[in-house]
């Protein structure tokens, strides 16, 4: 059985090139329509989500300056 998983780090690397870095950079990843329960939520560093066709990600980077 093949399972498609996408990690926090994988989503961030798809969203940003290069990935923003710095002491005050905070990256937030949320998802919806995933192939798991709960089908929506937030990814944190080191976690993954089971994806399917039409899984949607929202990725934001903020920098407190």
TORMAR-591070 format. One line per field, with one value per residue: residue in three letters; z, x, y of N, C-alpha, C, CB in turn. Coordinates in nm, 2 decimals, always signed. Last residue first. Glycine has a CB too. Example, Ala and Ser with C-alpha at 12.3 -4.5 7.8 and 13.67 -1.06 7.14 Angstrom:
residuo = SER,ALA $
n.up = +0.71,+0.78 $
n.east = +1.28,+1.32 $
n.north = -0.22,-0.57 $
ca.up = +0.71,+0.78 $
ca.east = +1.37,+1.23 $
ca.north = -0.11,-0.45 $
c.up = +0.79,+0.78 $
c.east = +1.29,+1.32 $
c.north = +0.00,-0.33 $
cb.up = +0.57,+0.90 $
cb.east = +1.41,+1.13 $
cb.north = -0.06,-0.45 $
This chain:
residuo = UNK,UNK,UNK,UNK,UNK,UNK,UNK,UNK,UNK,UNK,UNK,UNK,UNK,UNK,UNK,UNK,UNK,UNK,UNK,UNK,UNK,UNK,UNK,UNK,UNK,UNK,UNK,UNK,UNK,UNK,UNK,UNK,UNK,UNK,UNK,UNK,UNK,UNK,UNK,UNK,UNK,UNK,UNK,UNK,UNK,UNK,UNK,UNK,UNK,UNK,UNK,UNK,UNK,UNK,UNK,UNK,UNK,UNK,UNK,UNK,UNK,UNK,UNK,UNK,UNK $
n.up = +1.32,+1.29,+1.02,+0.89,+0.63,+0.57,+0.38,+0.34,+0.13,+0.06,-0.14,-0.40,-0.35,-0.02,+0.25,+0.58,+0.71,+0.98,+1.18,+1.20,+1.30,+1.24,+1.08,+1.17,+1.00,+0.88,+0.92,+1.21,+0.97,+0.62,+0.38,+0.40,+0.39,+0.49,+0.69,+0.77,+0.89,+0.96,+1.07,+1.18,+1.25,+1.41,+1.32,+1.00,+0.67,+0.41,+0.15,-0.17,-0.19,-0.04,-0.08,-0.07,+0.18,+0.33,+0.28,+0.39,+0.66,+0.72,+0.47,+0.33,+0.19,+0.05,+0.05,-0.09,+0.00 $
n.east = +1.07,+0.98,+0.85,+0.67,+0.54,+0.29,+0.10,-0.15,-0.26,-0.50,-0.56,-0.63,-0.55,-0.39,-0.15,-0.09,+0.18,+0.42,+0.67,+0.90,+0.73,+0.37,+0.07,-0.27,-0.57,-0.80,-0.89,-0.76,-0.76,-0.67,-0.60,-0.71,-0.84,-0.57,-0.31,-0.05,+0.24,+0.45,+0.76,+0.93,+1.24,+1.43,+1.68,+1.64,+1.52,+1.31,+1.43,+1.46,+1.17,+0.88,+0.71,+0.86,+0.97,+0.73,+0.68,+0.90,+0.87,+0.64,+0.59,+0.35,+0.28,+0.09,+0.14,+0.06,+0.08 $
n.north = +4.24,+3.92,+3.78,+3.49,+3.31,+3.06,+2.85,+2.62,+2.36,+2.11,+1.83,+1.74,+1.41,+1.39,+1.31,+1.31,+1.51,+1.53,+1.71,+1.87,+2.16,+2.12,+2.20,+2.21,+2.11,+1.86,+1.61,+1.44,+1.19,+1.21,+1.34,+1.69,+1.94,+2.16,+2.31,+2.54,+2.65,+2.93,+3.03,+3.31,+3.46,+3.56,+3.48,+3.32,+3.25,+3.13,+2.92,+3.08,+2.95,+2.81,+2.59,+2.37,+2.39,+2.35,+2.09,+1.96,+2.02,+1.89,+1.63,+1.42,+1.10,+0.86,+0.52,+0.21,-0.12 $
ca.up = +1.30,+1.38,+1.07,+0.95,+0.71,+0.59,+0.44,+0.36,+0.23,+0.04,-0.01,-0.35,-0.45,-0.13,+0.15,+0.47,+0.69,+0.84,+1.16,+1.23,+1.26,+1.31,+1.09,+1.16,+1.12,+0.87,+0.78,+1.15,+1.07,+0.76,+0.38,+0.41,+0.30,+0.49,+0.58,+0.80,+0.79,+0.99,+0.96,+1.22,+1.15,+1.45,+1.46,+1.08,+0.79,+0.49,+0.27,-0.06,-0.25,-0.05,-0.07,-0.19,+0.07,+0.34,+0.24,+0.25,+0.59,+0.74,+0.59,+0.31,+0.31,+0.02,+0.12,-0.11,+0.00 $
ca.east = +1.19,+0.97,+0.98,+0.67,+0.66,+0.33,+0.23,-0.13,-0.17,-0.46,-0.52,-0.70,-0.58,-0.46,-0.22,-0.12,+0.03,+0.38,+0.55,+0.91,+0.86,+0.49,+0.19,-0.14,-0.49,-0.74,-0.86,-0.84,-0.85,-0.66,-0.65,-0.60,-0.87,-0.71,-0.36,-0.18,+0.19,+0.33,+0.69,+0.84,+1.15,+1.29,+1.65,+1.68,+1.59,+1.35,+1.35,+1.51,+1.30,+0.98,+0.65,+0.78,+1.06,+0.80,+0.58,+0.87,+0.99,+0.65,+0.63,+0.43,+0.29,+0.16,+0.08,+0.14,+0.00 $
ca.north = +4.32,+4.03,+3.82,+3.62,+3.34,+3.20,+2.86,+2.77,+2.41,+2.25,+1.88,+1.86,+1.51,+1.33,+1.40,+1.22,+1.49,+1.51,+1.63,+1.73,+2.10,+2.17,+2.12,+2.28,+2.14,+2.00,+1.65,+1.54,+1.26,+1.16,+1.21,+1.59,+1.83,+2.12,+2.22,+2.48,+2.57,+2.86,+2.98,+3.20,+3.41,+3.59,+3.45,+3.43,+3.21,+3.24,+2.92,+3.00,+2.92,+2.92,+2.73,+2.39,+2.40,+2.48,+2.19,+1.95,+2.07,+2.03,+1.68,+1.54,+1.19,+0.99,+0.63,+0.34,+0.00 $
c.up = +1.39,+1.37,+1.16,+1.01,+0.76,+0.67,+0.45,+0.44,+0.23,+0.16,-0.03,-0.20,-0.38,-0.24,+0.04,+0.37,+0.57,+0.84,+1.01,+1.21,+1.30,+1.27,+1.17,+1.17,+1.08,+1.00,+0.77,+1.01,+1.17,+0.85,+0.51,+0.41,+0.29,+0.38,+0.60,+0.67,+0.84,+0.88,+1.01,+1.10,+1.20,+1.34,+1.49,+1.22,+0.87,+0.62,+0.36,+0.06,-0.26,-0.11,-0.09,-0.20,-0.06,+0.22,+0.23,+0.20,+0.44,+0.65,+0.60,+0.45,+0.27,+0.14,+0.09,-0.04,+0.00 $
c.east = +1.19,+1.09,+0.96,+0.81,+0.65,+0.46,+0.26,+0.00,-0.17,-0.37,-0.46,-0.67,-0.66,-0.48,-0.30,-0.20,+0.02,+0.23,+0.51,+0.79,+0.86,+0.61,+0.30,-0.03,-0.37,-0.67,-0.80,-0.80,-0.75,-0.76,-0.63,-0.67,-0.76,-0.73,-0.51,-0.23,+0.05,+0.28,+0.57,+0.76,+1.06,+1.19,+1.50,+1.63,+1.62,+1.42,+1.40,+1.42,+1.38,+1.11,+0.75,+0.73,+0.99,+0.90,+0.65,+0.78,+0.97,+0.76,+0.63,+0.46,+0.38,+0.16,+0.16,+0.07,+0.09 $
c.north = +4.45,+4.12,+3.94,+3.65,+3.48,+3.21,+3.01,+2.78,+2.56,+2.29,+2.02,+1.89,+1.62,+1.44,+1.32,+1.30,+1.40,+1.49,+1.62,+1.64,+1.95,+2.10,+2.19,+2.18,+2.21,+2.02,+1.79,+1.57,+1.31,+1.23,+1.14,+1.45,+1.72,+2.02,+2.20,+2.41,+2.51,+2.78,+2.89,+3.16,+3.29,+3.54,+3.47,+3.40,+3.34,+3.19,+3.04,+3.01,+3.05,+2.87,+2.84,+2.54,+2.42,+2.50,+2.33,+2.06,+2.07,+2.09,+1.83,+1.60,+1.31,+1.08,+0.76,+0.45,+0.12 $
cb.up = +1.16,+1.53,+0.96,+1.06,+0.62,+0.66,+0.36,+0.43,+0.21,+0.03,+0.05,-0.36,-0.57,-0.09,+0.08,+0.52,+0.67,+0.78,+1.24,+1.36,+1.33,+1.47,+0.95,+1.27,+1.19,+0.85,+0.70,+1.23,+1.13,+0.81,+0.27,+0.53,+0.16,+0.48,+0.58,+0.84,+0.75,+1.05,+0.87,+1.34,+1.02,+1.46,+1.55,+1.03,+0.76,+0.52,+0.35,-0.02,-0.39,+0.09,+0.06,-0.20,+0.06,+0.47,+0.34,+0.22,+0.63,+0.89,+0.62,+0.22,+0.43,-0.10,+0.27,-0.26,+0.12 $
cb.east = +1.20,+0.94,+1.08,+0.56,+0.79,+0.22,+0.34,-0.25,-0.03,-0.58,-0.41,-0.84,-0.65,-0.60,-0.11,-0.20,-0.03,+0.45,+0.43,+0.96,+0.98,+0.47,+0.24,-0.13,-0.46,-0.85,-0.98,-0.85,-0.96,-0.51,-0.59,-0.51,-0.89,-0.81,-0.28,-0.29,+0.29,+0.23,+0.79,+0.74,+1.23,+1.28,+1.73,+1.62,+1.72,+1.24,+1.36,+1.65,+1.29,+1.01,+0.58,+0.66,+1.15,+0.88,+0.46,+0.81,+1.12,+0.67,+0.78,+0.35,+0.36,+0.09,+0.08,+0.16,-0.09 $
cb.north = +4.36,+3.98,+3.85,+3.64,+3.32,+3.28,+2.79,+2.84,+2.35,+2.35,+1.78,+1.84,+1.45,+1.27,+1.48,+1.10,+1.63,+1.38,+1.70,+1.71,+2.18,+2.16,+2.08,+2.39,+2.01,+2.11,+1.63,+1.66,+1.16,+1.18,+1.13,+1.60,+1.89,+2.24,+2.09,+2.59,+2.45,+2.96,+2.89,+3.25,+3.36,+3.74,+3.53,+3.56,+3.13,+3.33,+2.78,+3.05,+2.85,+2.97,+2.75,+2.29,+2.28,+2.49,+2.20,+1.81,+1.99,+2.07,+1.63,+1.64,+1.11,+1.06,+0.61,+0.37,+0.00 $
